[in-house]
Amino acid sequence: MESTEEEHERQAGYPTFVDGIPESDWPRLHLSEGDLQRVRKKRGTHTQLGYAVQIVVPRFLGRFQTDMSRIPKDLVEHVGGQLGMADPSVAIQRYGEHGDTVRAHAREIEREDGWTSFAEGRHRLEEQIEHWLENAPVGPKALRAKMLGWLLEQRIMLPALSTLDALVGKHRNSAEEHVIAKLYRRVTPAQIRVIDQLMEALEGRPSPLSSLRGRIDGDTVPSLERALKRAEDIASLGFADVDVSDIPERWLAALADRAMTARVLRVREHSTKHAAALAAIKRLEKSALDDAIDILDRLITGRFINKPKRWAEKELLRAFPEFAASGALVADAILAVLKSVAEQVDTETGEISDPHTDTASTRALLETYADRQALAEAAKRLLTYVPARDSDVDEARRTKALEQYPVLRKLVPLLVSRRLFGANPSGRRALTALYDLPRLMEADHARDGDIDTELLKGSWQRLVLGTQGPEPGSVDLQAYAMCVVETFHQRLCARDVYVEGSSRWANPKAALLPRETWARERLSLLAGLGLPEDADTYLARAREELHAVFGRVDSRVPDGAQVVQPMVGWCWPRSPRPARQS
């Protein structure tokens, strides 16, 4: 019967036998050759079984279980099978009758297997908690789960749940106080006055700070303009230069959420109130930009890509009855001509000879399908509806997108005037072309020397330059502007173009640690993330875990079965030798 304390521990994620042993944990409960040698030194089969069971139990539970009646039957049989025992369930009952022996064996195994009492390992755990909260802070439940996993890995006996929860509360409070102090030291008296004004809330009304959270709906240019204005209003509060890059996002999010509720107004410590407000403002600065660029992304995707694509597909469907018959006629005629000029093979001798054809016979063959004028008109009708040979599948969609040029004329100045974007080398050309667009769009005409022809990929070459190719000539400015915006959007989605001060659209390289910081903090960061110092050690561990998973899957697949990859449709025969034996 499970006690109340055990029920709470199970709900908190403690390892327990109540719900059975997960399949992934069984490999840890296997006796090594060294384990077997120790077991064989014990006298009596029931003593050997009990001793072996006590060796593997803490590997799963994180502590000993000296009441043998609470050991699952499948675990007893698993261990007994490795010892070659026929009826381990009876033997384990005999072993459990000798309580002093059971407890003495537990102390012996604890000593020989390197298990540490929690009292002795507590200091190491607290150091690890500080690393986690400093480098990769997590919530209370996730922190408790990390603590449990680390204690099992380090072979430190699990304490009572209340002990772990006390450590979670203590260290999270300490870490939060440290973050609050760091934030509070970064605000000036003038900024504190701004915060106090923002935190004031009339009875029954939200504070000015919480009202800044309002998002902008719609995927239109006016919506984007309002969203950018909101981002500018937040930036104008005067906190843009406050650097909080060294504060983990999770702490900023937790404090920001507190600042948006009435609870923070009742906090007496001004440092907590002001730090929470600063966190909220810094989060709002990023989220406002994120929301604005999300609108931009949806606007470009919807107006210039998805909608034109649907229009082009509908137009093609409407035109299908007009060119379908022409396509069939031209195809039949061409296949007939190809067949008439094919090499002739003598089936008896295998001799290959050229066909006997001439202009008159070919003309007569074609006229069995239609006269030459009808065939020519059918071919021209096909060319009217299908892309040219040197085009691509996007030409029809891009052609229809040009109908959205009035929207683009409003969008481009809005983007360029803000100067929000930065670029890595692979995105610099697209961003430069975007910033140069307003000048070109105001011109009556332009030549190919005035534009960046390197951006003209695929069908944009034809749409922008016509049939002249790279030869000097006039340029379709509407097509070029659409090409630039599409290329800019592609680079933005790849983060080759990024948004300064954003979160979701930021430069991914900016999140990398400088070399000198990594060299200085490497060991501390690795410890906080629970990673070994040597990459080969980590890869070896991952390889072993992957092999164990494949072995478990392989053990459930019948010999001779076919394993099919549904995405591709190919299969291979399962090896007659199971992976678990290889």
Disulfide bonds with the S-S distance in Angstrom:
none
